[in-house]
């Protein structure tokens, strides 16, 4: 995976959000979340997958994004979900910031196997 893959992931999420009728604010928040998650895959795992699925709830469009990597996993999820905690020399806002941008956030990780993050944004 490369920076070009991150750009493609963001553009794909934005395009699908527009196709299902998501509002621009929700689409922008989702695109930022996808960018953060894809960047984490590049930085910590090197390779991964992204799956998108359109949703509807009471007439509201939503988009589910699942990003899964095959990296080392996260040793301390509690720490990783704390603002300003970073193992990669960054600001440490990626995962907690992503969680604030979306309406649903699930993280599963297994050491030596990888990490799976599922997010949903309604809008």
Number of C-alpha atoms within 10 A of each C-alpha: 15 14 13 9 15 20 16 14 22 20 15 15 26 22 14 17 28 14 11 16 13 22 15 13 10 20 23 17 17 28 22 20 24 26 23 18 26 28 20 19 24 18 15 17 19 15 17 17 14 17 12 18 13 16 15 12 9 5 8 13 19 24 24 20 21 20 21 23 24 20 21 15 19 20 12 10 13 9 14 18 19 15 14 14 18 15 12 10 7 10 11 18 17 23 22 16 16 21 18 12 20 18 15 13 19 11 17 13 20 14 13 12 13 19 21 19 17 18 23 22 22 21 21
